[in-house]
């Protein structure tokens, strides 16, 4: 375990590894495509080494929903192309 040490009022960036099994990935993508939003939950425990008291655990969690962006629908009406080439269209 890599410890993050900083003084009071300091801010530290922490990387959180995430693993997804390939077999579950297609289900996840399909599920995301069918929904307008997705639920999430993050649970973690901070271990803090306090003087005299020793290492203490501070659990926390956060949950909510995040909107899933959708591709816009585009329609083109009344378009007529007589010629189409690498340099242009008529």
Jmol script that loads the backbone (N, CA, C; Angstrom):
load data "model"
ATOM      1  N   UNK A   1       0.842  -1.175   0.000  1.00  0.00           N
ATOM      2  CA  UNK A   1       0.000   0.000   0.000  1.00  0.00           C
ATOM      3  C   UNK A   1       0.886   1.236   0.000  1.00  0.00           C
ATOM      4  N   UNK A   2       0.592   2.188  -0.853  1.00  0.00           N
ATOM      5  CA  UNK A   2       1.338   3.437  -0.916  1.00  0.00           C
ATOM      6  C   UNK A   2       0.644   4.483  -0.061  1.00  0.00           C
ATOM      7  N   UNK A   3       1.369   5.033   0.886  1.00  0.00           N
ATOM      8  CA  UNK A   3       0.801   6.046   1.771  1.00  0.00           C
ATOM      9  C   UNK A   3       0.877   7.408   1.110  1.00  0.00           C
ATOM     10  N   UNK A   4      -0.126   8.235   1.343  1.00  0.00           N
ATOM     11  CA  UNK A   4      -0.135   9.620   0.894  1.00  0.00           C
ATOM     12  C   UNK A   4      -0.005  10.469   2.147  1.00  0.00           C
ATOM     13  N   UNK A   5       1.050  11.249   2.200  1.00  0.00           N
ATOM     14  CA  UNK A   5       1.279  12.085   3.378  1.00  0.00           C
ATOM     15  C   UNK A   5       1.246  13.547   2.954  1.00  0.00           C
ATOM     16  N   UNK A   6       0.523  14.356   3.728  1.00  0.00           N
ATOM     17  CA  UNK A   6       0.516  15.796   3.469  1.00  0.00           C
ATOM     18  C   UNK A   6       0.095  16.540   4.731  1.00  0.00           C
ATOM     19  N   UNK A   7       0.431  17.802   4.766  1.00  0.00           N
ATOM     20  CA  UNK A   7       0.110  18.636   5.926  1.00  0.00           C
ATOM     21  C   UNK A   7      -1.353  19.071   5.864  1.00  0.00           C
ATOM     22  N   UNK A   8      -1.830  19.600   6.981  1.00  0.00           N
ATOM     23  CA  UNK A   8      -3.201  20.107   7.034  1.00  0.00           C
ATOM     24  C   UNK A   8      -3.410  21.147   5.938  1.00  0.00           C
ATOM     25  N   UNK A   9      -4.567  21.140   5.336  1.00  0.00           N
ATOM     26  CA  UNK A   9      -4.975  22.059   4.264  1.00  0.00           C
ATOM     27  C   UNK A   9      -4.348  21.731   2.912  1.00  0.00           C
ATOM     28  N   UNK A  10      -3.458  20.738   2.835  1.00  0.00           N
ATOM     29  CA  UNK A  10      -2.882  20.324   1.558  1.00  0.00           C
ATOM     30  C   UNK A  10      -3.902  19.489   0.785  1.00  0.00           C
ATOM     31  N   UNK A  11      -3.694  19.404  -0.516  1.00  0.00           N
ATOM     32  CA  UNK A  11      -4.548  18.601  -1.388  1.00  0.00           C
ATOM     33  C   UNK A  11      -3.663  17.589  -2.115  1.00  0.00           C
ATOM     34  N   UNK A  12      -4.099  16.347  -2.191  1.00  0.00           N
ATOM     35  CA  UNK A  12      -3.352  15.307  -2.893  1.00  0.00           C
ATOM     36  C   UNK A  12      -4.249  14.626  -3.911  1.00  0.00           C
ATOM     37  N   UNK A  13      -3.658  14.278  -5.049  1.00  0.00           N
ATOM     38  CA  UNK A  13      -4.373  13.517  -6.066  1.00  0.00           C
ATOM     39  C   UNK A  13      -4.087  12.047  -5.831  1.00  0.00           C
ATOM     40  N   UNK A  14      -5.132  11.233  -5.870  1.00  0.00           N
ATOM     41  CA  UNK A  14      -4.994   9.799  -5.631  1.00  0.00           C
ATOM     42  C   UNK A  14      -5.534   9.053  -6.843  1.00  0.00           C
ATOM     43  N   UNK A  15      -4.724   8.155  -7.404  1.00  0.00           N
ATOM     44  CA  UNK A  15      -5.176   7.329  -8.527  1.00  0.00           C
ATOM     45  C   UNK A  15      -5.909   6.114  -7.988  1.00  0.00           C
ATOM     46  N   UNK A  16      -7.038   5.793  -8.613  1.00  0.00           N
ATOM     47  CA  UNK A  16      -7.839   4.645  -8.193  1.00  0.00           C
ATOM     48  C   UNK A  16      -7.928   3.671  -9.366  1.00  0.00           C
ATOM     49  N   UNK A  17      -7.300   2.502  -9.248  1.00  0.00           N
ATOM     50  CA  UNK A  17      -7.381   1.535 -10.343  1.00  0.00           C
ATOM     51  C   UNK A  17      -8.781   0.917 -10.432  1.00  0.00           C
ATOM     52  N   UNK A  18      -9.212   0.671 -11.650  1.00  0.00           N
ATOM     53  CA  UNK A  18     -10.520   0.056 -11.901  1.00  0.00           C
ATOM     54  C   UNK A  18     -10.306  -1.110 -12.852  1.00  0.00           C
ATOM     55  N   UNK A  19     -10.924  -2.240 -12.556  1.00  0.00           N
ATOM     56  CA  UNK A  19     -10.822  -3.417 -13.419  1.00  0.00           C
ATOM     57  C   UNK A  19     -12.217  -3.833 -13.862  1.00  0.00           C
ATOM     58  N   UNK A  20     -12.357  -4.114 -15.145  1.00  0.00           N
ATOM     59  CA  UNK A  20     -13.623  -4.594 -15.701  1.00  0.00           C
ATOM     60  C   UNK A  20     -13.311  -5.852 -16.507  1.00  0.00           C
ATOM     61  N   UNK A  21     -14.021  -6.929 -16.233  1.00  0.00           N
ATOM     62  CA  UNK A  21     -13.817  -8.164 -16.988  1.00  0.00           C
ATOM     63  C   UNK A  21     -14.350  -7.982 -18.402  1.00  0.00           C
ATOM     64  N   UNK A  22     -13.599  -8.483 -19.378  1.00  0.00           N
ATOM     65  CA  UNK A  22     -13.973  -8.320 -20.778  1.00  0.00           C
ATOM     66  C   UNK A  22     -15.368  -8.870 -21.055  1.00  0.00           C
ATOM     67  N   UNK A  23     -15.722  -9.989 -20.442  1.00  0.00           N
ATOM     68  CA  UNK A  23     -17.038 -10.599 -20.655  1.00  0.00           C
ATOM     69  C   UNK A  23     -18.157  -9.675 -20.178  1.00  0.00           C
ATOM     70  N   UNK A  24     -17.880  -8.867 -19.171  1.00  0.00           N
ATOM     71  CA  UNK A  24     -18.892  -7.952 -18.642  1.00  0.00           C
ATOM     72  C   UNK A  24     -18.938  -6.627 -19.407  1.00  0.00           C
ATOM     73  N   UNK A  25     -17.873  -6.345 -20.176  1.00  0.00           N
ATOM     74  CA  UNK A  25     -17.778  -5.080 -20.880  1.00  0.00           C
ATOM     75  C   UNK A  25     -18.891  -4.896 -21.908  1.00  0.00           C
ATOM     76  N   UNK A  26     -19.223  -5.935 -22.672  1.00  0.00           N
ATOM     77  CA  UNK A  26     -20.275  -5.804 -23.678  1.00  0.00           C
ATOM     78  C   UNK A  26     -21.630  -5.555 -23.023  1.00  0.00           C
ATOM     79  N   UNK A  27     -21.886  -6.202 -21.891  1.00  0.00           N
ATOM     80  CA  UNK A  27     -23.139  -5.946 -21.163  1.00  0.00           C
ATOM     81  C   UNK A  27     -23.187  -4.510 -20.674  1.00  0.00           C
ATOM     82  N   UNK A  28     -22.049  -4.015 -20.182  1.00  0.00           N
ATOM     83  CA  UNK A  28     -21.983  -2.650 -19.677  1.00  0.00           C
ATOM     84  C   UNK A  28     -22.232  -1.641 -20.788  1.00  0.00           C
ATOM     85  N   UNK A  29     -21.594  -1.840 -21.940  1.00  0.00           N
ATOM     86  CA  UNK A  29     -21.777  -0.931 -23.073  1.00  0.00           C
ATOM     87  C   UNK A  29     -23.226  -0.956 -23.541  1.00  0.00           C
ATOM     88  N   UNK A  30     -23.805  -2.135 -23.661  1.00  0.00           N
ATOM     89  CA  UNK A  30     -25.199  -2.253 -24.085  1.00  0.00           C
ATOM     90  C   UNK A  30     -26.132  -1.566 -23.095  1.00  0.00           C
ATOM     91  N   UNK A  31     -25.892  -1.760 -21.815  1.00  0.00           N
ATOM     92  CA  UNK A  31     -26.700  -1.144 -20.771  1.00  0.00           C
ATOM     93  C   UNK A  31     -26.618   0.381 -20.831  1.00  0.00           C
ATOM     94  N   UNK A  32     -25.416   0.896 -21.040  1.00  0.00           N
ATOM     95  CA  UNK A  32     -25.218   2.345 -21.110  1.00  0.00           C
ATOM     96  C   UNK A  32     -25.939   2.922 -22.330  1.00  0.00           C
ATOM     97  N   UNK A  33     -25.895   2.223 -23.452  1.00  0.00           N
ATOM     98  CA  UNK A  33     -26.536   2.723 -24.674  1.00  0.00           C
ATOM     99  C   UNK A  33     -28.059   2.801 -24.551  1.00  0.00           C
ATOM    100  N   UNK A  34     -28.647   1.981 -23.697  1.00  0.00           N
ATOM    101  CA  UNK A  34     -30.103   1.939 -23.559  1.00  0.00           C
ATOM    102  C   UNK A  34     -30.636   2.888 -22.492  1.00  0.00           C
ATOM    103  N   UNK A  35     -29.771   3.523 -21.735  1.00  0.00           N
ATOM    104  CA  UNK A  35     -30.222   4.367 -20.629  1.00  0.00           C
ATOM    105  C   UNK A  35     -29.878   5.834 -20.856  1.00  0.00           C
ATOM    106  N   UNK A  36     -30.609   6.693 -20.169  1.00  0.00           N
ATOM    107  CA  UNK A  36     -30.321   8.123 -20.200  1.00  0.00           C
ATOM    108  C   UNK A  36     -29.380   8.535 -19.070  1.00  0.00           C
ATOM    109  N   UNK A  37     -29.301   7.700 -18.034  1.00  0.00           N
ATOM    110  CA  UNK A  37     -28.408   7.975 -16.923  1.00  0.00           C
ATOM    111  C   UNK A  37     -27.944   6.670 -16.303  1.00  0.00           C
ATOM    112  N   UNK A  38     -26.875   6.741 -15.540  1.00  0.00           N
ATOM    113  CA  UNK A  38     -26.303   5.538 -14.930  1.00  0.00           C
ATOM    114  C   UNK A  38     -26.042   5.805 -13.455  1.00  0.00           C
ATOM    115  N   UNK A  39     -26.394   4.838 -12.622  1.00  0.00           N
ATOM    116  CA  UNK A  39     -26.132   4.939 -11.190  1.00  0.00           C
ATOM    117  C   UNK A  39     -24.667   4.625 -10.922  1.00  0.00           C
ATOM    118  N   UNK A  40     -24.114   5.259  -9.897  1.00  0.00           N
ATOM    119  CA  UNK A  40     -22.761   4.922  -9.480  1.00  0.00           C
ATOM    120  C   UNK A  40     -22.676   4.929  -7.960  1.00  0.00           C
ATOM    121  N   UNK A  41     -21.711   4.200  -7.440  1.00  0.00           N
ATOM    122  CA  UNK A  41     -21.432   4.195  -6.010  1.00  0.00           C
ATOM    123  C   UNK A  41     -19.933   4.024  -5.828  1.00  0.00           C
ATOM    124  N   UNK A  42     -19.359   4.866  -5.005  1.00  0.00           N
ATOM    125  CA  UNK A  42     -17.944   4.788  -4.670  1.00  0.00           C
ATOM    126  C   UNK A  42     -17.848   4.624  -3.160  1.00  0.00           C
ATOM    127  N   UNK A  43     -17.154   3.588  -2.733  1.00  0.00           N
ATOM    128  CA  UNK A  43     -16.957   3.343  -1.301  1.00  0.00           C
ATOM    129  C   UNK A  43     -15.463   3.211  -1.047  1.00  0.00           C
ATOM    130  N   UNK A  44     -14.983   3.860  -0.006  1.00  0.00           N
ATOM    131  CA  UNK A  44     -13.568   3.818   0.314  1.00  0.00           C
ATOM    132  C   UNK A  44     -13.363   3.916   1.816  1.00  0.00           C
ATOM    133  N   UNK A  45     -12.182   3.543   2.242  1.00  0.00           N
ATOM    134  CA  UNK A  45     -11.813   3.682   3.652  1.00  0.00           C
ATOM    135  C   UNK A  45     -10.436   4.328   3.716  1.00  0.00           C
ATOM    136  N   UNK A  46     -10.342   5.427   4.432  1.00  0.00           N
ATOM    137  CA  UNK A  46      -9.053   6.096   4.647  1.00  0.00           C
ATOM    138  C   UNK A  46      -8.459   5.586   5.956  1.00  0.00           C
ATOM    139  N   UNK A  47      -7.196   5.203   5.904  1.00  0.00           N
ATOM    140  CA  UNK A  47      -6.474   4.791   7.105  1.00  0.00           C
ATOM    141  C   UNK A  47      -5.620   5.970   7.541  1.00  0.00           C
ATOM    142  N   UNK A  48      -5.847   6.457   8.751  1.00  0.00           N
ATOM    143  CA  UNK A  48      -5.132   7.623   9.252  1.00  0.00           C
ATOM    144  C   UNK A  48      -4.363   7.225  10.504  1.00  0.00           C
ATOM    145  N   UNK A  49      -3.052   7.472  10.476  1.00  0.00           N
ATOM    146  CA  UNK A  49      -2.190   7.163  11.622  1.00  0.00           C
ATOM    147  C   UNK A  49      -2.188   8.377  12.552  1.00  0.00           C
ATOM    148  N   UNK A  50      -2.914   8.273  13.654  1.00  0.00           N
ATOM    149  CA  UNK A  50      -3.054   9.370  14.609  1.00  0.00           C
ATOM    150  C   UNK A  50      -2.093   9.177  15.786  1.00  0.00           C
ATOM    151  N   UNK A  51      -1.479  10.269  16.234  1.00  0.00           N
ATOM    152  CA  UNK A  51      -0.612  10.148  17.408  1.00  0.00           C
ATOM    153  C   UNK A  51      -1.404   9.597  18.602  1.00  0.00           C
ATOM    154  N   UNK A  52      -0.813   8.744  19.355  1.00  0.00           N
ATOM    155  CA  UNK A  52      -1.361   8.108  20.551  1.00  0.00           C
ATOM    156  C   UNK A  52      -2.458   7.091  20.219  1.00  0.00           C
ATOM    157  N   UNK A  53      -3.365   7.405  19.309  1.00  0.00           N
ATOM    158  CA  UNK A  53      -4.485   6.519  18.990  1.00  0.00           C
ATOM    159  C   UNK A  53      -4.119   5.435  17.982  1.00  0.00           C
ATOM    160  N   UNK A  54      -3.053   5.633  17.229  1.00  0.00           N
ATOM    161  CA  UNK A  54      -2.655   4.652  16.224  1.00  0.00           C
ATOM    162  C   UNK A  54      -3.445   4.815  14.929  1.00  0.00           C
ATOM    163  N   UNK A  55      -3.442   3.773  14.123  1.00  0.00           N
ATOM    164  CA  UNK A  55      -4.131   3.813  12.821  1.00  0.00           C
ATOM    165  C   UNK A  55      -5.626   3.645  13.023  1.00  0.00           C
ATOM    166  N   UNK A  56      -6.385   4.565  12.496  1.00  0.00           N
ATOM    167  CA  UNK A  56      -7.854   4.526  12.563  1.00  0.00           C
ATOM    168  C   UNK A  56      -8.418   4.497  11.147  1.00  0.00           C
ATOM    169  N   UNK A  57      -9.570   3.840  11.020  1.00  0.00           N
ATOM    170  CA  UNK A  57     -10.242   3.749   9.723  1.00  0.00           C
ATOM    171  C   UNK A  57     -11.375   4.763   9.663  1.00  0.00           C
ATOM    172  N   UNK A  58     -11.477   5.438   8.508  1.00  0.00           N
ATOM    173  CA  UNK A  58     -12.557   6.390   8.272  1.00  0.00           C
ATOM    174  C   UNK A  58     -13.234   6.020   6.951  1.00  0.00           C
ATOM    175  N   UNK A  59     -14.324   5.251   7.022  1.00  0.00           N
ATOM    176  CA  UNK A  59     -15.014   4.871   5.785  1.00  0.00           C
ATOM    177  C   UNK A  59     -15.865   6.028   5.260  1.00  0.00           C
ATOM    178  N   UNK A  60     -16.023   6.070   3.960  1.00  0.00           N
ATOM    179  CA  UNK A  60     -16.932   7.042   3.345  1.00  0.00           C
ATOM    180  C   UNK A  60     -17.469   6.454   2.050  1.00  0.00           C
ATOM    181  N   UNK A  61     -18.599   6.959   1.628  1.00  0.00           N
ATOM    182  CA  UNK A  61     -19.171   6.508   0.359  1.00  0.00           C
ATOM    183  C   UNK A  61     -19.916   7.662  -0.295  1.00  0.00           C
ATOM    184  N   UNK A  62     -20.056   7.543  -1.587  1.00  0.00           N
ATOM    185  CA  UNK A  62     -20.732   8.553  -2.389  1.00  0.00           C
ATOM    186  C   UNK A  62     -21.505   7.819  -3.466  1.00  0.00           C
ATOM    187  N   UNK A  63     -22.750   8.191  -3.666  1.00  0.00           N
ATOM    188  CA  UNK A  63     -23.517   7.577  -4.746  1.00  0.00           C
ATOM    189  C   UNK A  63     -24.414   8.609  -5.400  1.00  0.00           C
ATOM    190  N   UNK A  64     -24.838   8.304  -6.599  1.00  0.00           N
ATOM    191  CA  UNK A  64     -25.693   9.214  -7.354  1.00  0.00           C
ATOM    192  C   UNK A  64     -25.913   8.695  -8.759  1.00  0.00           C
ATOM    193  N   UNK A  65     -26.248   9.597  -9.644  1.00  0.00           N
ATOM    194  CA  UNK A  65     -26.443   9.241 -11.046  1.00  0.00           C
ATOM    195  C   UNK A  65     -25.651  10.210 -11.910  1.00  0.00           C
ATOM    196  N   UNK A  66     -25.244   9.721 -13.055  1.00  0.00           N
ATOM    197  CA  UNK A  66     -24.528  10.546 -14.024  1.00  0.00           C
ATOM    198  C   UNK A  66     -25.259  10.409 -15.366  1.00  0.00           C
ATOM    199  N   UNK A  67     -25.517  11.537 -16.058  1.00  0.00           N
ATOM    200  CA  UNK A  67     -26.211  11.448 -17.351  1.00  0.00           C
ATOM    201  C   UNK A  67     -25.309  10.819 -18.413  1.00  0.00           C
ATOM    202  N   UNK A  68     -25.914  10.049 -19.303  1.00  0.00           N
ATOM    203  CA  UNK A  68     -25.199   9.425 -20.413  1.00  0.00           C
ATOM    204  C   UNK A  68     -25.418  10.293 -21.654  1.00  0.00           C
ATOM    205  N   UNK A  69     -24.350  10.859 -22.214  1.00  0.00           N
ATOM    206  CA  UNK A  69     -24.517  11.679 -23.417  1.00  0.00           C
ATOM    207  C   UNK A  69     -24.976  10.824 -24.598  1.00  0.00           C
ATOM    208  N   UNK A  70     -25.838  11.368 -25.398  1.00  0.00           N
ATOM    209  CA  UNK A  70     -26.354  10.681 -26.589  1.00  0.00           C
ATOM    210  C   UNK A  70     -25.922  11.434 -27.840  1.00  0.00           C
ATOM    211  N   UNK A  71     -25.703  10.686 -28.908  1.00  0.00           N
ATOM    212  CA  UNK A  71     -25.411  11.318 -30.187  1.00  0.00           C
ATOM    213  C   UNK A  71     -26.660  12.021 -30.704  1.00  0.00           C
ATOM    214  N   UNK A  72     -26.510  13.218 -31.237  1.00  0.00           N
ATOM    215  CA  UNK A  72     -27.686  13.913 -31.774  1.00  0.00           C
ATOM    216  C   UNK A  72     -28.192  13.233 -33.042  1.00  0.00           C
ATOM    217  N   UNK A  73     -29.497  13.334 -33.263  1.00  0.00           N
ATOM    218  CA  UNK A  73     -30.079  12.811 -34.501  1.00  0.00           C
ATOM    219  C   UNK A  73     -30.039  13.923 -35.539  1.00  0.00           C
ATOM    220  N   UNK A  74     -29.524  13.581 -36.724  1.00  0.00           N
ATOM    221  CA  UNK A  74     -29.397  14.559 -37.800  1.00  0.00           C
ATOM    222  C   UNK A  74     -30.180  14.064 -39.000  1.00  0.00           C
ATOM    223  N   UNK A  75     -31.022  14.937 -39.548  1.00  0.00           N
ATOM    224  CA  UNK A  75     -31.774  14.618 -40.762  1.00  0.00           C
ATOM    225  C   UNK A  75     -31.481  15.666 -41.813  1.00  0.00           C
ATOM    226  N   UNK A  76     -31.284  15.198 -43.027  1.00  0.00           N
ATOM    227  CA  UNK A  76     -31.092  16.110 -44.144  1.00  0.00           C
ATOM    228  C   UNK A  76     -32.220  15.846 -45.124  1.00  0.00           C
ATOM    229  N   UNK A  77     -33.007  16.888 -45.383  1.00  0.00           N
ATOM    230  CA  UNK A  77     -34.152  16.746 -46.276  1.00  0.00           C
ATOM    231  C   UNK A  77     -33.926  17.582 -47.534  1.00  0.00           C
ATOM    232  N   UNK A  78     -34.348  17.066 -48.658  1.00  0.00           N
ATOM    233  CA  UNK A  78     -34.291  17.808 -49.910  1.00  0.00           C
ATOM    234  C   UNK A  78     -32.889  17.968 -50.479  1.00  0.00           C
ATOM    235  N   UNK A  79     -32.019  17.028 -50.242  1.00  0.00           N
ATOM    236  CA  UNK A  79     -30.660  17.095 -50.769  1.00  0.00           C
ATOM    237  C   UNK A  79     -30.579  16.235 -52.029  1.00  0.00           C
ATOM    238  N   UNK A  80     -30.090  16.843 -53.112  1.00  0.00           N
ATOM    239  CA  UNK A  80     -29.952  16.111 -54.370  1.00  0.00           C
ATOM    240  C   UNK A  80     -28.508  16.227 -54.836  1.00  0.00           C
ATOM    241  N   UNK A  81     -27.883  15.092 -55.115  1.00  0.00           N
ATOM    242  CA  UNK A  81     -26.485  15.060 -55.568  1.00  0.00           C
ATOM    243  C   UNK A  81     -26.470  14.420 -56.951  1.00  0.00           C
ATOM    244  N   UNK A  82     -26.058  15.205 -57.940  1.00  0.00           N
ATOM    245  CA  UNK A  82     -25.955  14.689 -59.307  1.00  0.00           C
ATOM    246  C   UNK A  82     -24.589  14.070 -59.554  1.00  0.00           C
ATOM    247  N   UNK A  83     -23.544  14.709 -59.043  1.00  0.00           N
ATOM    248  CA  UNK A  83     -22.182  14.201 -59.215  1.00  0.00           C
ATOM    249  C   UNK A  83     -21.461  14.274 -57.887  1.00  0.00           C
ATOM    250  N   UNK A  84     -20.654  13.246 -57.619  1.00  0.00           N
ATOM    251  CA  UNK A  84     -19.871  13.213 -56.390  1.00  0.00           C
ATOM    252  C   UNK A  84     -18.482  12.719 -56.731  1.00  0.00           C
ATOM    253  N   UNK A  85     -17.467  13.509 -56.375  1.00  0.00           N
ATOM    254  CA  UNK A  85     -16.086  13.133 -56.678  1.00  0.00           C
ATOM    255  C   UNK A  85     -15.167  13.505 -55.539  1.00  0.00           C
ATOM    256  N   UNK A  86     -13.868  13.274 -55.744  1.00  0.00           N
ATOM    257  CA  UNK A  86     -12.883  13.580 -54.716  1.00  0.00           C
ATOM    258  C   UNK A  86     -12.658  15.090 -54.545  1.00  0.00           C
ATOM    259  N   UNK A  87     -13.029  15.871 -55.538  1.00  0.00           N
ATOM    260  CA  UNK A  87     -12.803  17.317 -55.474  1.00  0.00           C
ATOM    261  C   UNK A  87     -14.075  18.103 -55.181  1.00  0.00           C
ATOM    262  N   UNK A  88     -15.212  17.465 -55.180  1.00  0.00           N
ATOM    263  CA  UNK A  88     -16.450  18.204 -54.908  1.00  0.00           C
ATOM    264  C   UNK A  88     -17.695  17.441 -55.279  1.00  0.00           C
ATOM    265  N   UNK A  89     -18.818  18.140 -55.163  1.00  0.00           N
ATOM    266  CA  UNK A  89     -20.120  17.546 -55.494  1.00  0.00           C
ATOM    267  C   UNK A  89     -20.972  18.586 -56.178  1.00  0.00           C
ATOM    268  N   UNK A  90     -21.903  18.119 -57.038  1.00  0.00           N
ATOM    269  CA  UNK A  90     -22.858  19.001 -57.728  1.00  0.00           C
ATOM    270  C   UNK A  90     -24.275  18.530 -57.423  1.00  0.00           C
TER     271      UNK A  90
END
end "model"
wireframe off; spacefill off
backbone 0.3
color backbone group
